[in-house]
């Protein structure tokens, strides 16, 4: 949580630790995002509230600002505004009354927590504003300050003070007129907002725990089901060589080393969260020097179910990549992934059985993967398996568990490893020419489509190959397509990648995860297959240009069907597999 001071103490910030699901719960002594009376001067806070799932606890809007226009603008941005306490009156910072009614009203912290939980459950990309009136005992002194504000404002107008000169003049004048009491009141309001915000945070935490344990009455469970992602979370150290040739023999190569946060499961959950889905993420990490940094970085994700273990090390991964962005060598310390056990995951059985989609990565122990596959078979769940790497690709295929999967997203090497495990014929070597790559991928995917809905073969710079059942020339990503009549034929569709020059490529480690998350986000939004795949390609292209595995530029604005429709795409080519 963050406490932000009002104009009485400009520039002073205090940070209170704590994370609430996918949103920060923020306390502000004043909603600085507001419209001035004389001109449409809109602070960036208003826009940010309209595009970020954040809960803000505020003392309202000062009377020198246009409260009515501010409330209208918040409504336009899709921000839920609620007055806190006995009255629906929207407060005016030092004053409990403003003459405006808030659109909504919550009596106490429990009602506020339910409002925030509902907004989170709906997957809204906008925030919630809880407006808290100043304490009754402060109302008298607050009125004195309001009178000083009006006097200072009148003097500013008479002197023609406007624009950037207005705020420092007002602060100095109000301080003089109140003998410094404005600063005391600012501090009191911050403390009151922090107190209310803390109470709401506690109530929301209790509400979420009760939801996970199934202790809420049925009528309270109004939030739609979340996707669930199960997999690894890593601290990544990415070393990118400066020169095109990496020298061996113990020599030091010039380059740049960065710390980022990765793990296939984390990457998928991160990208899906940025695309407005906020999946429940199940993973394990240590209580060590990395854990606080991870939780802070992943504040936009639902990390409430993460297993944190004493005397265990958070997974770390070190990658050396070439100047062209290709992986040269990787080293991983990932023993903690063995703690993502069936016993841990089974605590969230209700979430899993209600989920519209479950994603599992190859870091998860075999017994846990088999448990998920068993649930999928019993409850007809849609499950996507991300193989992670060639060594882990075959885990579900060591038994018949894989037949309960819906999607897999291997690259060509991983697809070959899967077929090797199943005892299927293999090519003598993997080709490099695109047409041969596609033919090989189709041959390796074909035996899997007797049970899987779709095989998504990632081809790196060549794009992606979708293999599945087609009726009318288009592959459907929806699980119901697997039950199509015999008239449905097997086909593959190749989608070229968005062209990116070598100079633009910064990091390839999260591109495949971004691709799959974009595809799945489109599928969950019921978009057609072409739109889903191209949403994935957009997400992948953004991550290729980012030092982070999942680009912070990925959002519902940058990766959407509107963006797909507004872009010219190279033609996709359909290949028959029968």
N, C-alpha and C positions, 0 to 999 in steps of 0.2 A: 504494500500500500504506500501511497505517496501523499505527503501533506504539502500543500503549496500555499504560500502566504499571499495575502491580498496586497493592495497598494500601500498599506501602512509600513510594510517592511519589504520593499521591492528586492527581488533577486535572492531572497533567503528561501532555501528549500530544506526540508527534513525528510528523511526516508525511513519508513517503517516497514520491516520485512513482512512478507506474507503473500501467498498466491491463492486465488480462488478460482478453481477450475480453469477455464480458458481466458477469464477476464481479470484485469487488475481492478481492485476496489480502491478508488481514489478519493481523498478528502480534500476539498478546496474551500478556502474561506470565502472565495468569491468566484462566481462563474465569469471568468474574464472574457469568455467568448460572448460578445454582445454587440449590439448595434448602437452607435452614437446617435443622439437626438438630431444633430444637424446634418449628418451625412451617413451614407451607408458604409460605415467603417467596420467590417466584419472580421473579428479575430479568427485565427486559424483553429482555435479550440472548437468552434462550432462545427467546422468542416470535419475535424478529427472525430468529434462525437458521432457524426453521421456515418463514419466508415470504420470505426473501431469498436469491437465488443467490450466496452469498458463501463464499469459502474462508478459514477461520480457522486460523491456526497458533498454538497455545496450549501453555503449560507444564502444562496440566491444571487440576485443581480442588484448592483448599487443603483440608487435612484438617479444618478447622473447619466445612466445608460437607458436606452429605450427598451424597457422590459417587454412591452407588448410585441414589438417587432422581433425581439430575441426569441420569445416563445413561438412565434409564427415560424421563424427560421428553423428552430429545432424540430418543429412538427414537419416542415418540408423535408428535413434531412432524415426523418424516420426515427428520431430520438424519443424514447419514452420518458416523459417528465412527470414526476410524482411529488406532491407535498408530503412531508413527514410529520406525524403528530396528530393533534386533535382537529386541526383546521385544514381545509383544502386551499387556503390562501397561499399564494406564492410569495415567499419572503423577499425582502429587499435589503439583504445584508445586515445592516445595523437595525433595521426596522422589521417587525414581524408582519407588517402589512405592506402590500404594494398596490392594491386595487385590482389585481389580476388573480384569477383562479388557475391553479395547476390543472392540466388535463386529467391527472389521476391522483389518487390519495392512498397512502399507506399509514396505518395507525401506529405501527411499531416495527421493531427490527425483524420480527418473524414474517410480517407481511412484505416488508422490503426484500427479504431474502427470497421469498416465493416469487416475487416479481422478477428479480434478477435471474433466478433459476429458470423461469419460463422463457425469458429472452434468450438465455444460453441454449435451452433445449430446442428452441425454434431455429437455431443456427443463424440468427440475425447478424448482420455485419455492422449494425449500429449500436450505440450505447444506451445506457439508462442513467438519467439524472435524478437523484434524490435530493430535494430541496428542504433543508432543515432550518426552521426559524431560530433566531437567536434566543437564548434562555430568557425566561420571563424576568429574572432579576437584572438582566442586562438591558431590558427594553427602555428604561428611563434614560440611562446614559446613551443608549443608542439613538434615542430621539434627539438628544443634544447634538450628537455628531451629525445626524441627518440635517439638522438646522444649519450647522456649520458648513456642510456640503453645499446646501442651497445658497448660503451667503457667499461662499467662495466661487460657486458657479456664476452667480450674478455679477461678482466683481470681475471675473474672467471675461464675461461677455461685454461688460462696460469698457474694459481695456482692450478688447479685440484680440484676446489670446485664444488661439485655435491650434489645431493640428498637434504636432509633436511637442509643442510648448505647453499644452494644456495640462497634461498629467503631472509634470514636476511642479507646476504652479499650484495645482489643486492639493497635492500632497503637503507641500510646505505650508499653504494657507490653512488647511484643515488642522494640521498639527499646532499651528500658532493659535487658532481660534479655540481649540479644545485643551490647551495647555498640555499637550502630549497624550491626552486620553484616547485619541484615535488609535495609537499604537497599542495601548493596553487592551482596547476592545478587539482589535485585530487578533491579538494573541489569544484572547478568551474565545473568540469564534473558532479559531483554528483548533483549540483544545476540545471545544464542544463537537466540532465536526469529526475530529479524530476519535472521540469517544463513541459517537453514534456510528461512524464507519466501522469501528472495531466490533461493536455489538452486532451489526449487520453481517460482518465477516464470520463471526462465531456462529450466528444463526444459519448462514448459508452453508458453512462447513458441516453442521449437524444435519441439515436437510439433505446434503449430498450423501453423507454416510448412511443415513436412514434409507435413502433411495437404493444405494448399492446393496444394503443388507435385506431389502425387501420389507422394511418395517413400516412403510407408509400405508395408510388406507388406500384402497384401489382408486378412489375418486381423486386423490391428491396427485396421482401419477399422470400428469397431463402432457409431459414432454415427449416428443417423438423419439423413437429409438435411435441410438447412435450407431454408426459403424464402429467396429472394434479392430484395432491393429495390435498384433502381438509380435514382438521382435526386439532386436538389439538396439541399444543406445551407446554410442561411443564418443569419446573425445578424440578428435582426429588432428594429427599433426601432418600437414601437407607441405612437402618440400618440392618446389618446382625449380628445375634446372634452368639456368640462364642460357646455356649454350645447347646447341642441337645434339651434341654428343656427350653422354655422361661417361666420364673417365672412371675406370676401375682401379684396382691395385692399391686401395687405401688413400687415393688422392682426394683432396677437397675440391668439390665442384661449386662454382659460383651459383647462387640461387636465392630464392626467397622462401622462408619458412613461416607458415601461419598456423595458428590453432583455430580449428572450427569444431562444430558438433555434428556428428553423423550417426551412422548405424542405419541399416536398411529400414528397419521398423520405424525408427525415429524419423527418418527422411520421409517415408510414406505418410506418417501421422502429421508431420510438419506441413507437407504440401497440401494434404487434404484439409487441414485446418485453415491454411491461407486461402483455400478455395471455398470456405464457408461451411465445412461439414463438421469440424471439431470432433473427431473420433475419440473414443475411450482408448487410451494407450496403455498396454500392459507390457512392462519390461522390468529390469532389475539393474540397480547401480549401487555402488558403495556409499557409505557416509564418509567421504574423504574430501581432499582439497578440490575435487572436480565437481562435487554434487551441487553446491550452491550456484556455481557458474552455469551448470546445465539447467537448473530450475529457472534461473533468471532469464537465460536465453530462450527457453521454451515457454515463456509466460503466456503465449497466445494459444498453447495447446492444453488439452485436458490431461494433466500429469497427476491427477488426484489418486490414481490407482498404482502408481509406480512403487515397486518394492525397493526400499532402501535398507541396506544391510550393514551392520557394524562389522568391522574387521574384514571387510571385503573391498577389493579394488574395483572402481569403475572401469569399464572396458576402455582401452586406449588402442589407437590404430595409427601407425605411421606409414605414410605413402610417399614414395619418391616418384615424381612424374616428370616427363620430358618437357622441353620447351614448347612442344606442340600440344601438351595437355594429356598425353597418353601415360597410363600407369606403367612404371618401370619395375618397381618392387614394392611390396607391402608387408608390414609386420604388425601382428595384432596380439594383444594381451586381453583375451576375451573369455576367461574362465567363468566370469560371473553370469554369462548367458545360460550356464547350466542351472542357474537358480530360477529360471522362468519355467517352473515345474508344472506338472499337471495339477498338483495340489493347490498351488497359487492361482493358476488360471481358473480352476473350477469354482473358486469363490465368486466368480463373475458369470456363472452359468446363465443366470437370468438375462444379463446384458447380451451374452452371446446368442442366446436362443431368440432374442427379439431383434437382433442386429440385421439391418438390410444387407450388410456385407461384413465379412470377417477377412482380414489380411494377415497372413502368417509368413515370416521370413525364415530362411534356412539356418539362422543362428539358434532357433528354438530347439530344445531337445526333442529327440525322436518320439518319446512317449507323449509329450505335449502335443506334437503334431498329430499323432494317432488319436488322441483324445478329441481334438478339434474335428478331425475327419469323422469320428464316431458321432459326435453331436450333429455334424452336417448331414449324415445319413439318416439320423433319427428325426431331425427337425427340418429337413429340406433347406439347409442354410446355403447361401452363396459364399464360397470360400475361394480366395485368391492366394496362390502360393508363389512367393518371390524366392527363387532358388539361391540368391545371394552370391554364390561362386560355384565353380565347377566341382569342388570337393564336397559341397553341402547340397548340391542340386538334387541328389537322388534319395534324400531321406524318406519322403513319403512313398517312394517307389520300391522300398525294400519289402513291402507287403502290399496287400490289396487296398490299403488306406487311400491311395491316390485316386481311386475310382470315385471317391466322394467329393473330390475337388471340382470347382467350377471353371477356374482360370489358372493358368500358370504363365509366367513371363520370363522365360529363359533367353539368354543369348545363344548363339549357335553352338559354342563349346559346352554350355550347360545342357542344351537339348541333346547333344551327342552323349554326354555322360548319363542322362536319364535313360536313353535307349540302350546303352551298354548294360545298365543295371537290369533292364527288362529282358535282356537277351535278344534284342532286335538287331537286324543287319545294320552295319555301320559303314560309312564311306571310308576308303583307305586314308584319305586326308581331306581336310576342309578346304574348299575352294576360296578364291579371292575375287574372281569376276562376278559381278552382281547377278547376272542371270543364273550362273551356276550356284551361287549362294542361295538364291530363292528356291531353285529346284531341290537342293539338298535339304533346306529347311522344311519344305513341304513333305519330302519323303520321311523325315524324322518326326514331323508332327502328326502325320496321318494315323499311325497306330494309336495315338493318344486320344484322338477325337471320337473313338467309340464310347468314351466315358466323359470326357471333358467338353464343356460348352465352347471354349475358345482357347487357343494357344497363341499368345502374343510373343512373337520372336523379335527381340530387339537386335537391330543390325548396325548400331553405332551411326557412323556418318552416312550409311545407306538408308537410314530411316527405320521403318518397322513393317513387319509382315504379320498380318492377321489371318489366322487359319481357323476355319469353323464351318458350321452348316449354313447354307445359303438357300433362301427361297425367293426367287425373283431377282437374283444377282447380287444381293446384299447380305453380308454376314451380320447376324444379330448378336449383340453382346448380352442380351437379357437371358437369364437362365431358362426361361420358358421356351426359348428357341431350341434348347436341347431336346425338347419333347416334340419337335416338329415331325410331321409325317415322313414316310419313306421317300416322298417326292423331293424332299430337301436334298440338295447335293453338297458335297464337300468342295470348298474352294478357298483360295488364299488371295488376299488383297495387299498389294505393296504400296505403302505411302512413303514417298521420298521425304527425307529430312529437310528442315528449313536450312538453307545455306548459311554457314557461318565461316568466315575466314579463319585461318590458323592463328592469326594475330589476335582475333577476338576471343578465342577459346582460353579460358582461365583454368577451369577445373572440370574434369569429366566424371568425378566420383558420384555425383547425385543426379546426373542427367537421366539415367534409366529409371530411377525411382520417381523423378518428376514426371517423366513420360507416362508411367503406369498410373500414378496418382491422378494426373489430368484425365486420362481415359476413364478411370473409375468414377471420378467426380462427374464427368459428363454422363456416364451410364446411370448413376444414382439420380441425376436430374432428368432422366428419361429423354436425353437427346439421341438423335440418330447416330449410327455408327461412325459415319464420316466426321461429324462434328466432334464426337468423343475423341477419336484418334487425333484430330487436329488440335484439340485442346491440349492433349498430351504433348504433341510436338511443340506447341507454343511454350508450355511449361519447361520442357527440356531445353529449348533454345535459350530461355532466360537463365537457367541454372548453369549452362555451359559458359556463360559470360560472367559468372559470379564466383568469388572466392569461397563462398559458402556452398555446401552441397545442394541446399535448396535455396534458390534465390529469394531474398527478401522482396524482390519486385513482383513475385507471383502473388496475385490477388484475384478477387472476383471481377475486378475491372480490367486486368491485363490478360486473363485467361478465361474466356467466356465464349458463348455461342455468337455474341455480337462481334467479338474480335475475329472469330473464325469467318463470319459472313463478310466482314469488311476487308478481308485479305485475299489476294490472288494466290491460288495454290497450284503446284504442279499436279498433273493428272495422276490419279491412282490407277494402278493396273491390276486387273483381276486375272487370276490363274485358276484353271480347273484342276482339282486334285484327284478326280475319279479316273 
